[in-house]
Amino acid sequence: MNAFAKFTTLAILGSALTACGGNNISSGGAGQGPSTEAELLARTIDYLTLIDRPDALGPDALGPDALGPSGAITVASASGTASFTGVGLVAVNFDLISETGDAVLMGDAQIDVDFGNGDVDGSITNLFGVDLGENIDEYSGSIDISGGSIGGADHNDISADYVGTISGNDDTIVLSGQMFGTLLGNNSVKAIDMADFGTGTFNGSGASTLVGIVVEAD
């Protein structure tokens, strides 16, 4: 996922939550909330720390755990199944210049990967975020992640389909597409970074979307 997009998304949420203080969120998504803004700010900080760690595992990084110039090492050593958890990001009609969007959200991401057949199965849940007016809400619904492939010409490629409908701040967002990304880590897969800059709908109208995950091995 584009690093600037990741950090800008999290910075927008952190700024909005810091400005609002510790009030309760009026409506929580299914299975969550209502949370306080302080609790959501703490989650935002945790997510920011998490997405920073896989940068040390990429092809441009140094050290014993980095992917290095050859991507074949990770795939060749990967077998069986593994579970990964981390953060999911969703942005709708997001403008990186003005740093605004109709929705800028984050939540918990979890995927199971079968390295033998390339299957990826998981979800993004417990989403929260801000709308264009910086109104904060917890969003109901989830994004399902399935299908997928591993390997390819660049050895460490991974892809997975996603679909979901989420609602919050009196808005309804419908998402579907295919994320593409990279297996990270040397000798074993330690993290996965995937994203899709695609299209969906926002309150029934066509919208540009960003859906991505950054997850680490459990």
VOPAGU-2260 file (C-alpha; in pm, 1 decimal, decimal comma):
REM VOPAGU-2260
SITE   aa  ch    i         X         Y         Z
SITE  MET   A    0       0,0       0,0       0,0
SITE  ASN   A    1     125,5     350,0     -75,6
SITE  ALA   A    2     302,9     461,9     243,4
SITE  PHE   A    3     183,9     821,3     204,3
SITE  ALA   A    4    -177,4     701,8     178,9
SITE  LYS   A    5    -138,4     485,9     491,4
SITE  PHE   A    6      11,2     752,8     710,6
SITE  THR   A    7    -213,8    1032,4     581,9
SITE  THR   A    8    -524,2     824,0     654,6
SITE  LEU   A    9    -411,4     757,4    1008,8
SITE  ALA   A   10    -301,2    1117,4    1062,8
SITE  ILE   A   11    -646,1    1247,0     961,9
SITE  LEU   A   12    -814,4    1019,0    1213,4
SITE  GLY   A   13    -566,1    1100,2    1486,2
SITE  SER   A   14    -611,6    1473,1    1435,9
SITE  ALA   A   15    -992,0    1450,8    1442,0
SITE  LEU   A   16    -996,0    1232,7    1752,6
SITE  THR   A   17    -746,6    1450,8    1938,7
SITE  ALA   A   18    -956,9    1759,7    1869,8
SITE  CYS   A   19   -1278,0    1600,9    1994,0
SITE  GLY   A   20   -1168,0    1490,5    2338,6
SITE  GLY   A   21   -1318,5    1200,4    2533,1
SITE  ASN   A   22   -1687,5    1203,4    2445,9
SITE  ASN   A   23   -1881,7     887,5    2369,5
SITE  ILE   A   24   -1948,8     796,3    2008,3
SITE  SER   A   25   -2325,5     807,2    1969,1
SITE  SER   A   26   -2367,2     490,6    1762,8
SITE  GLY   A   27   -2147,2     183,9    1748,7
SITE  GLY   A   28   -2109,1     -73,6    1478,2
SITE  ALA   A   29   -2226,0    -430,1    1522,8
SITE  GLY   A   30   -2040,9    -590,3    1808,9
SITE  GLN   A   31   -1860,7    -274,1    1913,5
SITE  GLY   A   32   -1910,6      61,4    2086,7
SITE  PRO   A   33   -2017,5     302,3    2173,9
SITE  SER   A   34   -1652,6     384,6    2239,7
SITE  THR   A   35   -1501,2     706,7    2363,6
SITE  GLU   A   36   -1286,4     914,3    2131,4
SITE  ALA   A   37    -999,3     850,3    2371,9
SITE  GLU   A   38   -1037,9     475,8    2315,2
SITE  LEU   A   39   -1047,7     521,6    1938,9
SITE  LEU   A   40    -742,6     749,7    1954,3
SITE  ALA   A   41    -555,1     476,6    2142,0
SITE  ARG   A   42    -647,9     229,0    1866,6
SITE  THR   A   43    -528,7     477,7    1603,6
SITE  ILE   A   44    -189,5     509,3    1773,7
SITE  ASP   A   45    -159,6     129,9    1794,3
SITE  TYR   A   46    -242,3     100,1    1423,4
SITE  LEU   A   47      15,9     365,0    1333,5
SITE  THR   A   48     282,6     173,6    1523,5
SITE  LEU   A   49     179,9    -148,3    1351,5
SITE  ILE   A   50     195,8     -21,4     993,3
SITE  ASP   A   51     540,0     123,9    1055,6
SITE  ARG   A   52     694,0    -213,8    1145,2
SITE  PRO   A   53     657,7    -392,5     806,8
SITE  ASP   A   54     858,7    -114,1     638,6
SITE  ALA   A   55    1165,6    -279,4     793,3
SITE  LEU   A   56    1084,4    -602,1     606,6
SITE  GLY   A   57    1057,9    -472,9     250,4
SITE  PRO   A   58    1295,5    -515,2     -46,6
SITE  ASP   A   59    1465,1    -179,3      21,1
SITE  ALA   A   60    1531,4    -253,4     388,7
SITE  LEU   A   61    1843,6    -398,1     546,8
SITE  GLY   A   62    1883,7    -655,2     821,9
SITE  PRO   A   63    1836,0   -1030,2     870,3
SITE  ASP   A   64    1456,2   -1017,8     850,1
SITE  ALA   A   65    1432,1    -794,5     540,4
SITE  LEU   A   66    1306,2    -931,7     209,6
SITE  GLY   A   67    1621,2    -823,5      28,5
SITE  PRO   A   68    1669,5    -791,5    -346,9
SITE  SER   A   69    1538,9   -1142,4    -424,1
SITE  GLY   A   70    1173,5   -1208,5    -349,1
SITE  ALA   A   71    1199,2   -1582,0    -403,4
SITE  ILE   A   72    1322,8   -1658,1     -52,7
SITE  THR   A   73     996,8   -1600,6     130,0
SITE  VAL   A   74     774,2   -1795,7    -108,5
SITE  ALA   A   75    1017,4   -2084,3    -133,5
SITE  SER   A   76    1024,4   -2119,5     243,5
SITE  ALA   A   77     650,3   -2071,5     300,0
SITE  SER   A   78     430,7   -2377,1     344,2
SITE  GLY   A   79     116,5   -2483,1     526,3
SITE  THR   A   80    -117,6   -2221,3     667,6
SITE  ALA   A   81     -63,2   -1910,3     877,3
SITE  SER   A   82    -276,8   -1643,5    1042,4
SITE  PHE   A   83    -212,0   -1270,4    1030,0
SITE  THR   A   84    -371,1    -979,3    1218,9
SITE  GLY   A   85    -337,2    -603,7    1188,3
SITE  VAL   A   86    -511,0    -298,0    1051,2
SITE  GLY   A   87    -751,4    -241,2     762,8
SITE  LEU   A   88    -789,2      98,3     596,3
SITE  VAL   A   89   -1083,3     228,8     392,3
SITE  ALA   A   90   -1104,3     569,4     223,7
SITE  VAL   A   91   -1384,0     694,8      -3,3
SITE  ASN   A   92   -1338,0     981,1    -251,9
SITE  PHE   A   93   -1009,6    1049,4     -75,3
SITE  ASP   A   94    -800,0    1346,9    -189,4
SITE  LEU   A   95    -435,2    1319,7     -82,4
SITE  ILE   A   96    -377,5    1688,4    -163,4
SITE  SER   A   97    -651,2    1829,4      59,1
SITE  GLU   A   98    -636,3    1529,0     294,8
SITE  THR   A   99   -1015,8    1494,1     295,1
SITE  GLY   A  100   -1263,8    1225,8     197,1
SITE  ASP   A  101   -1628,9    1130,0     227,0
SITE  ALA   A  102   -1509,4     858,1     466,4
SITE  VAL   A  103   -1167,8     781,9     613,3
SITE  LEU   A  104   -1182,6     463,5     821,6
SITE  MET   A  105    -972,4     200,3     993,0
SITE  GLY   A  106   -1044,0    -123,9    1171,1
SITE  ASP   A  107    -917,6    -468,0    1262,6
SITE  ALA   A  108    -789,5    -689,3     980,8
SITE  GLN   A  109    -745,6   -1065,2    1005,7
SITE  ILE   A  110    -655,4   -1315,8     734,1
SITE  ASP   A  111    -564,8   -1684,9     711,0
SITE  VAL   A  112    -332,6   -1782,1     427,4
SITE  ASP   A  113    -288,1   -2128,7     278,1
SITE  PHE   A  114      49,2   -2117,2     106,5
SITE  GLY   A  115     -11,4   -2452,6     -58,7
SITE  ASN   A  116    -308,3   -2348,5    -272,7
SITE  GLY   A  117    -284,4   -1970,9    -245,9
SITE  ASP   A  118    -616,4   -1922,4     -67,3
SITE  VAL   A  119    -667,4   -1613,2     146,3
SITE  ASP   A  120    -963,0   -1586,8     383,0
SITE  GLY   A  121   -1041,2   -1313,7     635,6
SITE  SER   A  122   -1212,9    -983,5     704,3
SITE  ILE   A  123   -1189,6    -620,2     809,6
SITE  THR   A  124   -1416,2    -550,4    1108,6
SITE  ASN   A  125   -1475,7    -296,0    1387,4
SITE  LEU   A  126   -1434,2      -2,2    1150,3
SITE  PHE   A  127   -1445,0     356,2    1273,6
SITE  GLY   A  128   -1355,0     692,4    1127,0
SITE  VAL   A  129   -1457,1    1034,9    1006,0
SITE  ASP   A  130   -1665,1    1178,2     722,7
SITE  LEU   A  131   -1607,1    1493,4     518,6
SITE  GLY   A  132   -1734,0    1705,5     809,3
SITE  GLU   A  133   -1496,0    1525,4    1051,5
SITE  ASN   A  134   -1790,6    1361,6    1228,7
SITE  ILE   A  135   -1665,6    1052,0    1411,5
SITE  ASP   A  136   -1858,7     725,5    1413,8
SITE  GLU   A  137   -1818,9     350,8    1443,7
SITE  TYR   A  138   -1936,6     173,6    1129,3
SITE  SER   A  139   -2150,5    -138,7    1118,0
SITE  GLY   A  140   -2087,4    -415,7     868,4
SITE  SER   A  141   -1761,3    -573,2     758,6
SITE  ILE   A  142   -1546,0    -640,1     453,7
SITE  ASP   A  143   -1495,1   -1006,2     361,7
SITE  ILE   A  144   -1162,6   -1114,2     210,7
SITE  SER   A  145   -1139,1   -1435,0       6,8
SITE  GLY   A  146    -990,7   -1606,8    -297,8
SITE  GLY   A  147    -640,1   -1502,2    -379,8
SITE  SER   A  148    -315,3   -1610,6    -535,7
SITE  ILE   A  149      46,5   -1619,7    -418,9
SITE  GLY   A  150     372,7   -1600,5    -610,9
SITE  GLY   A  151     376,0   -1482,5    -970,7
SITE  ALA   A  152     651,0   -1311,6   -1165,9
SITE  ASP   A  153     772,0   -1114,9    -864,7
SITE  HIS   A  154     774,1   -1425,4    -642,2
SITE  ASN   A  155     635,0   -1253,6    -333,3
SITE  ASP   A  156     313,9   -1121,4    -488,6
SITE  ILE   A  157     -17,6   -1186,4    -313,7
SITE  SER   A  158    -373,6   -1091,7    -409,7
SITE  ALA   A  159    -720,1   -1137,4    -261,8
SITE  ASP   A  160   -1077,4   -1039,4    -343,9
SITE  TYR   A  161   -1286,4    -828,0    -107,4
SITE  VAL   A  162   -1653,7    -734,7     -77,5
SITE  GLY   A  163   -1861,7    -562,9     187,3
SITE  THR   A  164   -2119,9    -305,0     286,0
SITE  ILE   A  165   -2052,9     -73,4     580,7
SITE  SER   A  166   -2265,6     202,0     735,2
SITE  GLY   A  167   -2196,1     492,4     968,5
SITE  ASN   A  168   -2235,3     870,3     994,7
SITE  ASP   A  169   -2568,8     819,0     811,6
SITE  ASP   A  170   -2373,9     697,8     507,3
SITE  THR   A  171   -2369,0     359,2     331,9
SITE  ILE   A  172   -2057,3     241,4     151,1
SITE  VAL   A  173   -2047,9     -60,3     -82,7
SITE  LEU   A  174   -1704,8    -200,3    -166,2
SITE  SER   A  175   -1575,5    -475,4    -393,2
SITE  GLY   A  176   -1256,2    -541,8    -581,8
SITE  GLN   A  177    -920,4    -713,4    -563,2
SITE  MET   A  178    -627,4    -615,0    -343,7
SITE  PHE   A  179    -269,1    -671,1    -455,3
SITE  GLY   A  180      38,2    -667,4    -238,1
SITE  THR   A  181     355,1    -827,3    -107,9
SITE  LEU   A  182     463,7   -1099,1     132,2
SITE  LEU   A  183     730,0    -948,4     360,0
SITE  GLY   A  184    1010,8   -1110,6     554,3
SITE  ASN   A  185    1311,4   -1329,5     489,7
SITE  ASN   A  186    1314,5   -1703,3     568,2
SITE  SER   A  187     949,8   -1679,9     675,3
SITE  VAL   A  188     651,8   -1455,1     597,5
SITE  LYS   A  189     633,8   -1202,6     879,4
SITE  ALA   A  190     389,9    -948,9     734,1
SITE  ILE   A  191     158,5    -884,5     438,2
SITE  ASP   A  192      76,6    -548,2     280,8
SITE  MET   A  193    -210,9    -535,1      27,1
SITE  ALA   A  194    -426,2    -258,0    -119,9
SITE  ASP   A  195    -662,4    -166,1    -400,3
SITE  PHE   A  196    -731,2     178,5    -542,2
SITE  GLY   A  197   -1069,3      96,5    -695,4
SITE  THR   A  198   -1433,4     196,6    -718,8
SITE  GLY   A  199   -1745,0     142,8    -508,4
SITE  THR   A  200   -2055,9     335,3    -414,4
SITE  PHE   A  201   -2118,2     603,5    -154,4
SITE  ASN   A  202   -2487,4     649,4     -73,0
SITE  GLY   A  203   -2573,3     493,8    -408,5
SITE  SER   A  204   -2338,5     704,4    -621,0
SITE  GLY   A  205   -2015,4     589,5    -780,4
SITE  ALA   A  206   -1705,5     660,6    -573,1
SITE  SER   A  207   -1330,6     613,6    -580,9
SITE  THR   A  208   -1209,2     392,4    -299,7
SITE  LEU   A  209    -897,9     274,5    -120,8
SITE  VAL   A  210    -913,1     -57,9      63,8
SITE  GLY   A  211    -599,3    -201,1     219,5
SITE  ILE   A  212    -456,5    -411,6     497,7
SITE  VAL   A  213    -126,2    -431,1     680,5
SITE  VAL   A  214    -106,9    -751,0     888,1
SITE  GLU   A  215     159,4    -936,5    1085,0
SITE  ALA   A  216     203,2   -1306,8    1153,9
SITE  ASP   A  217      37,5   -1418,4    1475,9
